[in-house]
C-alpha cells in the first residue's frame, strides 16, 4: 500500500450528487408512482406543485410549464406583446430572457446594470422608455432580488407591465415579500442546476391576475380548453408528471438548501476577506438565495486556471453581454454602450456553491485564491 493522504477531493462548481444522494429513495418512489398511475401530463402532481408555488409566492395562480424559457415567452404573449413593441431588460443574463422577447416579434431594449448587485439599474429605466415600450423584464440575477419598488413605480407611471425573471431566485425575498409577487407575472426555471431543480426541463409562472393566468393556461396547451377545440394558437408547454413528482420530492428541502447556500456565502465572506476579489453584495432587506456565488476578479482567467489546477471548479456567467451577441447586431448596439455590464462580464467568476458545501471546502477555495494572489505579487517583484 502507498502512504500519504492522497489527492484532495475535487470541489466542483455545482454538486448535484450530494443532494440526490440524500433523496435517492424518495425520488425513486416518486417516479415509480407516476409510472404506475399512467397519468403523465396535466395530472395531480403538477396541480399539487402549482398549489405549493402559488402559496409560497403569495399569488392566486401558478401555472406549470415545460421550461423557464416558455414561462417567459408565454407571459409576454399573454400580455399581448408583439411586433413593433419594446421590452426593457438587462444585457447581463442568460440568453432566454432576451430571446423570449424577440420570439414575440418585439424588440429587447437593454438597460445597464447596477455595479454592486449586477441587477438592472432602476435609475436608468426612465430614459430608455419610448412610445413603443410595453413592459419591463428585470432579472433576479444569481438569486438576488432586483430593487423592485423603483422599477414598479416607473412601470406604473408609464403603464408598463412588469415581468419578473425569477429563474434563479426561487425562495428569494425583497423587503419581506417573496420574489414572484412583486410584478404582474413572474417566471421560474426548474432546470436541474437551479436551486429547485427537476430531472430535466421545467418551468412555472406565478401571477395574481386572473385573466392573465387563464390566457397562459390556454397558451400552454395549444390554446385549447376543450379537447380538439382551440381558442388561441398556443403551443405544447405542459410540465410532465414525472418532473412535477421530482420537484415535489425536493420541495420540503428547498428552504433548508437555500439556508445552506446562505451559510456558505457567509463562510466565503469571512474566508475571502482582504483578497482582491469583489464579493457579492446583498442590500439590506433582501434575501439572496445564491444560485451562484459570483465574484469580480482583477485577473479572472488566471485565477480560474489556478483554481482548476487545484481541483476547484469555476464558471463564467456571463462572458458576453446580450447586446453584443452576433444575433443582435441589427439592434445597433456597440461595445461601450453599456459599460457596467461589459466590465462585469470581463471580470466575473463563479466559485463553487451548492447545498452541503462545507466550511472546510470554502476555506480550501479561499486558500487557493490567496495562493494565486501571493504568486502574482511575487512575479511582479
C-alpha positions as CSV (number, residue, x, y, z in Angstrom):
1,X,0.0,0.0,0.0
2,X,1.2,3.5,-0.8
3,X,1.4,6.0,2.1
4,X,0.1,9.5,2.3
5,X,-3.4,11.0,2.4
6,X,-3.8,11.0,-1.4
7,X,-5.1,13.9,-3.6
8,X,-7.7,16.2,-2.2
9,X,-11.3,15.6,-3.3
10,X,-12.3,17.8,-6.2
11,X,-14.6,20.7,-5.4
12,X,-17.0,21.1,-8.4
13,X,-18.8,24.3,-9.3
14,X,-22.1,22.6,-8.7
15,X,-22.5,19.2,-7.0
16,X,-26.0,17.6,-7.5
17,X,-24.7,14.2,-6.3
18,X,-24.9,15.3,-2.6
19,X,-28.4,16.5,-3.0
20,X,-29.6,13.4,-4.9
21,X,-27.8,11.0,-2.5
22,X,-30.0,12.4,0.4
23,X,-33.2,11.9,-1.6
24,X,-32.5,8.7,-3.7
25,X,-35.2,6.6,-2.2
26,X,-37.8,9.4,-2.3
27,X,-37.0,10.2,-5.9
28,X,-37.3,6.6,-7.0
29,X,-40.7,6.3,-5.2
30,X,-41.9,9.5,-6.8
31,X,-41.1,8.3,-10.3
32,X,-42.5,4.8,-9.9
33,X,-45.7,6.3,-8.5
34,X,-46.2,8.4,-11.6
35,X,-45.4,5.5,-14.0
36,X,-47.8,3.2,-12.2
37,X,-50.5,5.9,-12.2
38,X,-50.4,6.0,-16.1
39,X,-51.3,9.8,-15.8
40,X,-48.3,11.6,-17.3
41,X,-49.4,15.1,-18.3
42,X,-51.6,17.7,-16.5
43,X,-52.2,15.4,-13.6
44,X,-52.4,15.6,-9.8
45,X,-48.6,16.0,-9.2
46,X,-48.5,19.1,-11.4
47,X,-51.6,20.6,-9.8
48,X,-50.1,20.0,-6.3
49,X,-46.8,21.7,-7.3
50,X,-48.8,24.6,-8.7
51,X,-50.7,25.0,-5.4
52,X,-47.4,25.0,-3.4
53,X,-45.8,27.6,-5.7
54,X,-48.9,29.8,-5.5
55,X,-48.9,29.7,-1.7
56,X,-45.1,30.3,-1.5
57,X,-45.2,33.3,-3.7
58,X,-48.5,34.7,-2.3
59,X,-50.0,34.5,-5.8
60,X,-53.5,33.5,-6.8
61,X,-52.2,31.4,-9.6
62,X,-49.2,29.2,-10.5
63,X,-49.1,27.6,-14.0
64,X,-46.6,24.7,-14.5
65,X,-44.8,24.8,-17.9
66,X,-42.2,22.8,-19.9
67,X,-39.3,25.2,-19.3
68,X,-38.3,28.6,-17.8
69,X,-37.9,29.9,-21.4
70,X,-41.5,29.0,-22.2
71,X,-42.6,30.8,-19.0
72,X,-41.0,34.0,-20.3
73,X,-42.3,33.6,-23.8
74,X,-45.9,32.7,-22.8
75,X,-46.0,35.5,-20.3
76,X,-45.1,38.0,-23.0
77,X,-47.6,36.5,-25.4
78,X,-50.4,36.6,-22.8
79,X,-49.7,40.3,-22.2
80,X,-50.2,40.9,-25.9
81,X,-46.7,41.9,-26.6
82,X,-45.6,41.5,-30.2
83,X,-44.3,43.1,-33.4
84,X,-43.4,46.8,-33.0
85,X,-43.3,46.7,-29.2
86,X,-40.3,47.2,-27.0
87,X,-39.4,45.5,-23.7
88,X,-36.8,46.9,-21.3
89,X,-34.4,44.3,-19.8
90,X,-30.9,43.7,-18.7
91,X,-28.0,42.8,-21.0
92,X,-26.4,40.7,-18.3
93,X,-28.3,37.5,-18.0
94,X,-29.0,34.2,-19.8
95,X,-30.0,34.4,-23.4
96,X,-33.5,33.2,-22.9
97,X,-34.5,36.5,-21.3
98,X,-33.9,38.4,-24.5
99,X,-34.7,35.7,-27.0
100,X,-38.2,35.3,-25.5
101,X,-38.8,38.9,-26.2
102,X,-37.5,38.5,-29.8
103,X,-39.7,35.4,-30.4
104,X,-42.8,37.5,-29.9
105,X,-41.6,39.9,-32.6
106,X,-40.9,42.7,-30.1
107,X,-37.5,44.4,-29.6
108,X,-35.4,44.0,-26.5
109,X,-34.1,47.3,-25.2
110,X,-31.1,46.8,-22.9
111,X,-30.6,48.9,-19.8
112,X,-27.3,48.8,-17.9
113,X,-26.9,47.1,-14.5
114,X,-26.1,48.3,-11.0
115,X,-22.3,47.9,-10.3
116,X,-22.9,46.3,-6.9
117,X,-25.8,44.0,-7.4
118,X,-25.4,43.1,-11.1
119,X,-29.2,43.6,-11.4
120,X,-30.9,46.0,-13.8
121,X,-30.3,49.6,-12.6
122,X,-33.7,51.3,-11.8
123,X,-32.2,54.7,-12.1
124,X,-31.6,54.2,-15.9
125,X,-35.1,52.9,-16.7
126,X,-37.0,56.1,-17.4
127,X,-34.6,57.4,-20.0
128,X,-34.9,54.1,-22.0
129,X,-38.7,54.3,-22.3
130,X,-40.3,55.3,-25.7
131,X,-43.8,55.4,-27.0
132,X,-43.2,51.7,-28.1
133,X,-42.3,50.4,-24.6
134,X,-44.8,47.9,-23.3
135,X,-43.1,46.1,-20.4
136,X,-40.1,45.9,-18.1
137,X,-38.4,42.5,-17.6
138,X,-36.0,42.6,-14.6
139,X,-33.9,39.5,-13.8
140,X,-33.3,38.5,-10.2
141,X,-29.7,37.5,-11.1
142,X,-27.8,34.8,-9.2
143,X,-30.7,34.6,-6.7
144,X,-30.6,38.3,-5.6
145,X,-33.9,40.2,-6.0
146,X,-33.8,43.4,-8.1
147,X,-34.6,46.7,-6.4
148,X,-38.3,46.3,-7.3
149,X,-40.0,49.2,-5.7
150,X,-38.5,51.9,-8.0
151,X,-38.9,49.6,-11.0
152,X,-42.6,49.1,-10.3
153,X,-43.1,52.8,-9.7
154,X,-41.6,53.7,-13.1
155,X,-43.6,51.0,-14.8
156,X,-46.9,52.1,-13.2
157,X,-46.2,55.7,-14.1
158,X,-45.8,54.7,-17.7
159,X,-48.5,52.0,-17.7
160,X,-46.0,49.2,-18.4
161,X,-46.3,45.5,-17.4
162,X,-43.6,44.1,-15.0
163,X,-42.4,40.6,-15.7
164,X,-40.1,39.1,-13.1
165,X,-37.5,36.7,-14.4
166,X,-37.1,34.7,-11.2
167,X,-35.5,31.7,-12.9
168,X,-32.5,31.8,-10.5
169,X,-34.4,33.1,-7.4
170,X,-36.9,30.6,-6.1
171,X,-37.5,31.3,-2.4
172,X,-35.7,34.7,-2.6
173,X,-37.4,37.7,-0.9
174,X,-37.4,41.5,-1.2
175,X,-38.4,43.7,1.8
176,X,-40.3,40.8,3.4
177,X,-42.1,39.9,0.2
178,X,-41.4,36.7,-1.8
179,X,-40.0,37.1,-5.3
180,X,-42.8,36.1,-7.7
181,X,-45.3,38.5,-6.1
182,X,-43.6,41.8,-6.9
183,X,-44.8,42.4,-10.5
184,X,-47.6,41.4,-12.8
185,X,-46.2,38.0,-13.6
186,X,-43.1,36.0,-12.6
187,X,-41.2,33.3,-14.4
188,X,-39.3,30.4,-12.9
189,X,-37.0,27.7,-14.2
190,X,-36.6,24.2,-12.8
191,X,-33.5,23.3,-14.9
192,X,-31.6,20.6,-12.9
193,X,-28.9,23.0,-11.6
194,X,-31.4,25.5,-10.3
195,X,-32.0,25.8,-6.5
196,X,-35.1,23.7,-7.1
197,X,-34.2,21.5,-10.0
198,X,-36.1,18.8,-11.9
199,X,-34.6,15.8,-13.6
200,X,-34.9,17.7,-16.9
201,X,-36.5,20.9,-18.1
202,X,-39.4,22.6,-16.3
203,X,-40.8,26.0,-15.6
204,X,-43.5,27.9,-13.8
205,X,-45.4,31.2,-14.0
206,X,-47.0,32.9,-11.0
207,X,-49.5,35.7,-11.1
208,X,-52.5,37.2,-9.3
209,X,-54.1,38.4,-12.5
210,X,-57.0,36.0,-13.2
211,X,-57.3,36.9,-16.9
212,X,-53.5,36.6,-17.5
213,X,-53.4,33.2,-15.7
214,X,-56.3,31.9,-17.8
215,X,-54.6,33.0,-21.0
216,X,-51.3,31.4,-20.1
217,X,-53.1,28.1,-19.3
218,X,-54.7,28.2,-22.7
219,X,-51.4,29.0,-24.5
220,X,-49.5,26.1,-22.8
221,X,-52.0,23.6,-24.2
222,X,-52.4,24.5,-27.9
223,X,-55.0,27.2,-27.0
224,X,-57.4,24.5,-26.0
225,X,-59.9,24.5,-23.1
226,X,-61.9,21.7,-24.6
227,X,-60.3,18.8,-26.4
228,X,-60.0,19.5,-30.2
229,X,-61.4,23.0,-29.8
230,X,-58.9,25.8,-30.0
231,X,-59.5,29.4,-28.9
232,X,-55.9,30.5,-29.5
233,X,-52.8,29.4,-31.4
234,X,-50.8,28.1,-28.5
235,X,-48.0,25.6,-28.1
236,X,-47.3,22.4,-26.2
237,X,-45.7,23.5,-22.9
238,X,-47.0,21.3,-20.2
239,X,-44.8,20.1,-17.3
240,X,-45.0,16.3,-17.3
241,X,-46.0,14.5,-14.1
242,X,-42.6,12.8,-13.6
243,X,-40.8,16.2,-13.4
244,X,-43.6,17.5,-11.1
245,X,-43.1,14.4,-8.8
246,X,-39.3,15.0,-8.7
247,X,-39.9,18.6,-7.7
248,X,-42.4,17.7,-5.1
249,X,-40.0,15.2,-3.5
250,X,-37.4,18.1,-3.3
251,X,-39.9,20.8,-2.2
252,X,-39.7,20.1,1.6
253,X,-35.9,20.7,1.5
254,X,-35.9,23.9,-0.5
255,X,-35.7,26.3,2.4
256,X,-33.0,24.2,4.2
257,X,-31.0,24.0,1.0
258,X,-31.2,27.8,0.4
259,X,-30.2,28.4,4.0
260,X,-27.2,26.2,3.5
261,X,-26.2,28.3,0.5
262,X,-26.6,31.5,2.6
263,X,-24.4,29.9,5.3
264,X,-21.8,29.0,2.7
265,X,-21.9,32.6,1.3
266,X,-21.2,33.9,4.9
267,X,-18.3,31.5,5.1
268,X,-16.9,32.8,1.8
269,X,-17.3,36.4,3.0
270,X,-15.1,35.6,6.1
271,X,-12.5,33.4,4.3
272,X,-12.0,35.8,1.3
273,X,-11.9,39.0,3.4
274,X,-8.8,41.0,2.4
275,X,-8.3,39.4,-1.0
276,X,-8.5,41.4,-4.3
277,X,-11.9,39.8,-5.1
278,X,-15.1,41.9,-5.0
279,X,-17.6,39.7,-3.2
280,X,-21.4,39.6,-3.7
281,X,-23.4,42.5,-2.3
282,X,-26.8,42.0,-0.7
283,X,-28.8,45.1,0.0
284,X,-30.5,45.4,3.4
285,X,-34.0,43.9,3.3
286,X,-33.2,41.4,0.6
287,X,-32.8,37.6,0.9
288,X,-30.5,36.3,-1.8
289,X,-30.6,32.5,-2.3
290,X,-27.2,32.4,-4.0
291,X,-28.0,30.4,-7.1
292,X,-24.4,31.3,-8.0
293,X,-21.6,32.8,-5.9
294,X,-20.1,35.2,-8.4
295,X,-17.1,37.5,-7.6
296,X,-15.2,40.1,-9.6
297,X,-11.5,39.4,-10.2
298,X,-8.6,41.5,-11.4
299,X,-7.4,38.5,-13.5
300,X,-10.4,36.2,-14.0
301,X,-8.8,33.8,-16.4
302,X,-5.6,33.4,-14.5
303,X,-7.4,32.7,-11.2
304,X,-9.8,30.3,-12.9
305,X,-6.8,28.3,-14.4
306,X,-5.1,28.2,-11.0
307,X,-8.2,27.0,-9.2
308,X,-8.7,24.3,-11.8
309,X,-5.1,23.1,-11.2
310,X,-6.1,22.7,-7.5
311,X,-9.2,20.7,-8.4
312,X,-11.7,23.6,-7.8
313,X,-14.4,24.2,-10.4
314,X,-15.4,27.7,-11.6
315,X,-17.7,29.1,-14.2
316,X,-18.3,32.4,-16.1
317,X,-21.8,33.8,-16.1
318,X,-21.8,35.6,-18.4
319,X,-18.8,36.2,-20.7
320,X,-20.5,38.2,-23.4
321,X,-23.4,40.7,-22.8
322,X,-26.6,40.2,-24.8
323,X,-26.4,43.5,-26.6
324,X,-23.1,42.4,-28.1
325,X,-24.2,38.9,-29.3
326,X,-23.9,38.3,-33.0
327,X,-27.7,37.7,-33.4
328,X,-28.4,41.2,-32.0
329,X,-26.2,43.1,-34.4
330,X,-29.2,44.6,-36.1
331,X,-30.2,46.3,-32.9
332,X,-27.3,48.7,-33.4
333,X,-25.5,48.4,-30.0
334,X,-21.8,48.8,-29.9
335,X,-19.1,48.0,-27.3
336,X,-19.1,50.7,-24.7
337,X,-22.8,51.4,-24.9
338,X,-23.5,49.6,-21.6
339,X,-20.2,50.0,-19.7
340,X,-21.0,48.5,-16.3
341,X,-22.4,45.2,-17.7
342,X,-19.4,45.0,-20.1
343,X,-16.9,45.5,-17.4
344,X,-18.6,42.9,-15.1
345,X,-18.7,40.4,-18.0
346,X,-14.9,40.7,-18.3
347,X,-14.2,40.2,-14.6
348,X,-16.9,37.9,-13.2
349,X,-16.2,34.4,-11.9
350,X,-18.5,31.9,-10.1
351,X,-17.0,29.9,-7.3
352,X,-18.4,26.6,-6.0
353,X,-21.8,27.0,-4.5
354,X,-24.4,24.3,-3.6
355,X,-26.2,22.9,-0.5
356,X,-23.8,20.8,1.6
357,X,-20.7,22.9,0.6
358,X,-18.6,22.7,3.9
359,X,-16.7,25.4,5.7
360,X,-13.6,23.3,5.1
361,X,-14.2,23.3,1.3
362,X,-14.8,27.1,1.4
363,X,-11.5,27.6,3.3
364,X,-9.7,25.4,0.7
365,X,-11.1,27.6,-2.1
366,X,-10.0,30.7,-0.3
367,X,-6.6,29.3,0.4
368,X,-6.1,28.6,-3.3
369,X,-7.2,32.2,-4.1
370,X,-4.7,33.6,-1.6
371,X,-2.0,31.2,-3.0
372,X,-2.6,32.6,-6.5
373,X,-2.6,36.2,-5.3
374,X,0.7,35.6,-3.5
375,X,2.2,34.2,-6.7
376,X,1.1,37.2,-8.7
377,X,2.7,39.6,-6.2
378,X,5.9,37.6,-6.2
379,X,6.0,37.6,-10.0
380,X,5.7,41.4,-10.1
381,X,8.7,42.0,-7.8
